[in-house]
Amino acid sequence: MCANQLNDEIRTTIIAAQKEEINGHHIYRKLAAAASDPRTREILEQIAGDELRHYNFWKEHTKVEVKPRMMMVWFYLFISRIFGITFGLKLMENSEERAQEIYDKLSKFIPGAEEILRDEESHEDQLINSIREERLDYVSSMVLGLNDALVELTGALAGFSLAFQDSRVVAVAGLITGIAASLSMATSEYLSTKAEASSKRPLKAALYTGSAYLVTVMLLIAPFLLFQETILSLGMTIFFAIFVIFIFSYYVSVAKDLPFKRRFAEMAAISLGVAALTFLIGVVVRVFLGVEI
């Protein structure tokens, strides 16, 4: 490879790094402007400044201005608003897998690049991890409501489906069971949190648990309200249950830096196992007790 080709390749790589940095700068700056917590705003502004400094470092070598990809900026802003700043930022950091490869390549040609960037990236990781979000403090409460709803209601709907064989009856039975269970779970979480004397507020913990349970209930019984075929409705319910487990497992794994595959497999196995067991119980009730509705 001749010198000109090598220089062109390096320049293209540097411009790619510039794009990453200017995108990050705008994302962090806009998140800082929208942050209500002063400490979080300060952290985000500091990271935005670091990203701009990285951008200017690369700009000294390319001598060109690079515009941010505003679609990407607005995408991460939307994700951060819906799922929280910590999730949005860690998702963004996880998506930059090529960055390390780019920086390693450039460090062979630009003195000091690898050391500066690695120091800054480590510093940014520490800053992101220092952001405290209320919803992350109550993840355990949401997990409690979600897990119980998935295990209990998926199993109950499977049993009801075989025992009743009527989608409307299954939906009504599931709704009554789910609402009663959500109130019970919320009450239990309130009393448990109060007894533990933790930093969480008992009432708020109860609301997170009850809400997670109730939302899951509504999603799981929806197929029985939409379709008349009971087995089809049950199949859709199982699909929705796996989908909810996938989304929530991914959210927790990203926000809390936990392994995704193990958490997803464990939750899915428990929910589907209980559903299969109660499905068999429904068969037993229908065949041996002669229950017909």
C-alpha positions as CSV (number, residue, x, y, z in Angstrom):
1,M,0.0,0.0,0.0
2,C,1.5,3.4,-1.0
3,A,1.7,6.4,1.3
4,N,-1.1,8.3,-0.3
5,Q,-3.5,5.3,0.1
6,L,-2.4,4.9,3.7
7,N,-3.0,8.5,4.4
8,D,-6.5,8.4,2.8
9,E,-7.4,5.4,4.8
10,I,-6.2,7.0,8.1
11,R,-8.1,10.2,7.2
12,T,-11.3,8.3,6.6
13,T,-10.9,6.5,9.9
14,I,-10.3,9.7,11.8
15,I,-13.4,11.3,10.2
16,A,-15.4,8.2,11.4
17,A,-14.1,8.9,14.9
18,Q,-15.1,12.6,14.5
19,K,-18.6,11.6,13.7
20,E,-18.9,9.4,16.8
21,E,-17.7,12.2,19.0
22,I,-19.9,15.0,17.6
23,N,-22.9,12.7,17.8
24,G,-22.1,12.0,21.4
25,H,-21.6,15.7,22.2
26,H,-25.0,16.7,20.9
27,I,-26.8,13.8,22.6
28,Y,-25.2,14.5,26.0
29,R,-25.8,18.3,25.6
30,K,-29.5,17.9,24.8
31,L,-29.9,15.4,27.7
32,A,-28.2,17.8,30.0
33,A,-30.6,20.6,28.9
34,A,-33.6,18.4,29.7
35,A,-32.3,17.0,33.0
36,S,-34.1,18.2,36.1
37,D,-31.6,17.0,38.6
38,P,-28.6,19.4,39.0
39,R,-26.1,16.7,39.7
40,T,-27.2,14.7,36.6
41,R,-27.1,17.9,34.5
42,E,-23.6,18.6,35.7
43,I,-22.4,15.1,34.8
44,L,-24.0,15.2,31.3
45,E,-22.5,18.6,30.6
46,Q,-19.1,17.4,31.6
47,I,-19.3,14.4,29.3
48,A,-20.6,16.6,26.5
49,G,-17.5,18.7,27.0
50,D,-15.3,15.6,26.8
51,E,-16.9,14.5,23.6
52,L,-16.4,18.0,22.0
53,R,-12.8,17.9,23.1
54,H,-12.3,14.5,21.4
55,Y,-13.9,15.9,18.3
56,N,-11.6,18.9,18.2
57,F,-8.6,16.6,18.8
58,W,-9.5,14.7,15.6
59,K,-10.4,17.9,13.7
60,E,-6.8,19.1,14.1
61,H,-5.7,16.2,11.9
62,T,-8.5,16.3,9.3
63,K,-9.1,20.0,9.1
64,V,-12.7,19.4,8.3
65,E,-16.0,20.1,10.1
66,V,-18.3,17.1,10.5
67,K,-22.1,17.5,11.1
68,P,-23.9,15.3,13.7
69,R,-26.4,12.7,12.5
70,M,-29.5,14.3,14.0
71,M,-31.7,11.2,13.4
72,M,-29.3,9.3,15.7
73,V,-29.3,12.1,18.2
74,W,-33.1,12.2,18.4
75,F,-33.3,8.4,18.6
76,Y,-31.2,8.3,21.7
77,L,-33.0,11.2,23.2
78,F,-36.3,9.4,22.7
79,I,-35.0,6.2,24.2
80,S,-33.6,8.1,27.2
81,R,-36.9,9.8,27.8
82,I,-38.9,6.5,27.7
83,F,-36.5,4.1,29.4
84,G,-34.3,6.5,31.4
85,I,-31.0,8.3,30.9
86,T,-28.9,5.5,32.2
87,F,-30.4,3.0,29.8
88,G,-30.1,5.4,26.9
89,L,-26.5,6.2,27.5
90,K,-25.3,2.7,28.2
91,L,-27.2,1.5,25.1
92,M,-25.3,4.2,23.1
93,E,-22.0,3.1,24.6
94,N,-22.7,-0.6,23.9
95,S,-23.4,0.2,20.3
96,E,-20.0,1.8,19.8
97,E,-18.2,-1.5,19.5
98,R,-16.2,-0.3,16.6
99,A,-14.8,2.6,18.5
100,Q,-12.1,0.7,20.3
101,E,-11.0,-0.9,17.0
102,I,-10.8,2.5,15.4
103,Y,-8.8,4.1,18.3
104,D,-6.4,1.1,18.4
105,K,-5.8,1.6,14.6
106,L,-5.3,5.4,14.9
107,S,-2.9,5.1,17.9
108,K,-0.3,3.5,15.6
109,F,-0.2,6.7,13.5
110,I,-1.2,9.6,15.9
111,P,1.0,9.9,19.0
112,G,-1.0,10.1,22.3
113,A,-4.4,9.2,20.8
114,E,-4.8,5.9,22.5
115,E,-3.8,7.1,25.9
116,I,-6.0,10.2,25.7
117,L,-9.0,8.4,24.5
118,R,-8.8,5.5,26.9
119,D,-8.4,7.8,29.8
120,E,-11.4,9.8,28.7
121,E,-13.6,6.8,28.0
122,S,-12.8,5.4,31.5
123,H,-13.6,8.7,33.0
124,E,-17.0,8.9,31.1
125,D,-17.9,5.3,32.2
126,Q,-17.4,6.4,35.8
127,L,-19.5,9.5,35.3
128,I,-22.4,7.5,33.7
129,N,-22.3,5.0,36.5
130,S,-22.5,7.8,39.0
131,I,-25.9,9.0,37.6
132,R,-28.7,8.0,40.0
133,E,-32.2,7.4,38.6
134,E,-35.2,6.8,40.7
135,R,-36.6,4.1,38.4
136,L,-33.3,2.1,38.7
137,D,-33.6,2.2,42.5
138,Y,-37.1,0.6,42.1
139,V,-36.1,-2.1,39.5
140,S,-36.3,-4.8,42.2
141,S,-39.9,-3.7,42.8
142,M,-40.7,-3.8,39.1
143,V,-39.1,-7.2,38.7
144,L,-41.2,-8.5,41.6
145,G,-44.4,-7.4,40.0
146,L,-43.4,-8.5,36.5
147,N,-42.1,-11.9,37.6
148,D,-45.1,-12.8,39.7
149,A,-47.5,-11.7,37.0
150,L,-45.7,-13.7,34.3
151,V,-45.5,-16.8,36.4
152,E,-48.8,-16.7,38.2
153,L,-51.1,-15.4,35.4
154,T,-49.5,-17.3,32.5
155,G,-50.0,-20.4,34.5
156,A,-53.5,-19.5,35.6
157,L,-54.5,-18.6,32.0
158,A,-53.2,-22.0,30.8
159,G,-55.2,-23.8,33.4
160,F,-58.3,-21.8,32.7
161,S,-58.0,-22.4,29.0
162,L,-58.2,-26.2,29.4
163,A,-60.8,-26.1,32.2
164,F,-63.2,-23.6,30.6
165,Q,-62.4,-23.6,26.8
166,D,-64.1,-20.3,26.4
167,S,-61.9,-17.2,25.6
168,R,-64.3,-14.7,27.2
169,V,-64.7,-16.7,30.4
170,V,-60.9,-17.2,30.5
171,A,-60.4,-13.4,30.0
172,V,-62.8,-12.5,32.8
173,A,-61.3,-15.1,35.2
174,G,-57.8,-13.9,34.3
175,L,-58.7,-10.2,34.8
176,I,-60.3,-10.8,38.2
177,T,-57.4,-13.0,39.3
178,G,-54.9,-10.5,38.0
179,I,-56.4,-7.4,39.6
180,A,-56.7,-9.2,42.9
181,A,-53.1,-10.4,42.7
182,S,-51.8,-7.0,41.7
183,L,-53.4,-5.4,44.8
184,S,-52.0,-8.2,47.0
185,M,-48.5,-7.8,45.5
186,A,-48.6,-4.1,46.0
187,T,-49.6,-4.4,49.6
188,S,-47.0,-7.0,50.3
189,E,-44.3,-4.9,48.7
190,Y,-45.4,-1.9,50.8
191,L,-45.2,-3.8,54.0
192,S,-41.9,-5.5,53.0
193,T,-40.2,-2.2,52.1
194,K,-41.4,-0.5,55.2
195,A,-40.1,-3.4,57.4
196,E,-36.7,-3.3,55.7
197,A,-36.2,0.4,56.4
198,S,-34.5,0.7,53.0
199,S,-33.9,3.9,51.1
200,K,-36.9,3.2,48.9
201,R,-40.2,4.8,49.8
202,P,-42.8,2.0,50.7
203,L,-45.7,3.6,48.8
204,K,-43.7,4.3,45.7
205,A,-42.3,0.7,45.8
206,A,-45.8,-0.6,46.1
207,L,-46.9,1.5,43.1
208,Y,-44.1,0.2,40.9
209,T,-44.8,-3.4,41.9
210,G,-48.6,-3.1,41.4
211,S,-48.3,-1.2,38.2
212,A,-45.8,-3.7,36.7
213,Y,-48.1,-6.5,37.6
214,L,-51.3,-4.9,36.3
215,V,-49.7,-3.8,32.9
216,T,-48.5,-7.4,32.5
217,V,-51.9,-8.7,33.3
218,M,-53.6,-6.5,30.7
219,L,-51.1,-7.6,28.0
220,L,-51.5,-11.3,28.8
221,I,-55.3,-11.4,28.8
222,A,-55.6,-9.2,25.6
223,P,-55.5,-12.2,23.2
224,F,-58.5,-13.8,25.0
225,L,-60.4,-10.6,24.3
226,L,-59.3,-10.4,20.7
227,F,-59.7,-14.1,19.6
228,Q,-62.5,-16.6,20.1
229,E,-60.2,-19.7,19.7
230,T,-58.9,-20.5,23.2
231,I,-55.8,-22.4,22.1
232,L,-54.8,-19.6,19.7
233,S,-55.3,-17.0,22.5
234,L,-53.2,-19.1,24.8
235,G,-50.5,-19.3,22.2
236,M,-50.5,-15.5,21.7
237,T,-50.4,-15.1,25.5
238,I,-47.3,-17.3,25.7
239,F,-45.7,-15.3,22.9
240,F,-46.5,-12.0,24.7
241,A,-45.0,-13.4,27.9
242,I,-41.8,-14.3,26.2
243,F,-41.7,-10.9,24.5
244,V,-42.2,-9.1,27.9
245,I,-39.4,-11.2,29.4
246,F,-37.1,-10.4,26.5
247,I,-37.7,-6.6,26.7
248,F,-37.4,-6.4,30.4
249,S,-34.4,-8.7,30.7
250,Y,-32.6,-6.6,28.0
251,Y,-33.5,-3.3,29.8
252,V,-32.2,-4.6,33.2
253,S,-29.1,-6.1,31.6
254,V,-28.2,-2.8,29.9
255,A,-29.1,-0.5,32.7
256,K,-27.5,-2.6,35.5
257,D,-24.6,-4.2,33.5
258,L,-26.0,-7.7,34.1
259,P,-25.7,-10.7,31.8
260,F,-28.7,-10.8,29.4
261,K,-28.9,-14.4,28.2
262,R,-28.8,-16.0,31.6
263,R,-31.5,-13.7,33.0
264,F,-33.8,-14.1,30.0
265,A,-33.4,-17.9,29.9
266,E,-34.1,-18.2,33.6
267,M,-37.3,-16.1,33.5
268,A,-38.6,-17.7,30.4
269,A,-37.9,-21.2,31.7
270,I,-39.8,-20.5,35.0
271,S,-42.8,-18.8,33.3
272,L,-43.2,-21.5,30.6
273,G,-42.6,-24.3,33.1
274,V,-45.3,-23.1,35.4
275,A,-47.6,-22.5,32.4
276,A,-47.1,-26.1,31.2
277,L,-47.7,-27.5,34.7
278,T,-51.0,-25.6,35.2
279,F,-52.0,-26.5,31.7
280,L,-51.8,-30.2,32.8
281,I,-53.7,-29.4,36.0
282,G,-56.4,-28.0,33.8
283,V,-56.5,-31.3,31.9
284,V,-56.8,-33.2,35.1
285,V,-59.6,-31.0,36.4
286,R,-61.5,-31.2,33.2
287,V,-61.1,-35.0,32.8
288,F,-61.3,-36.4,36.3
289,L,-63.6,-33.9,37.9
290,G,-65.8,-33.4,34.9
291,V,-65.9,-29.6,35.0
292,E,-67.6,-28.2,31.9
293,I,-68.4,-24.6,31.3
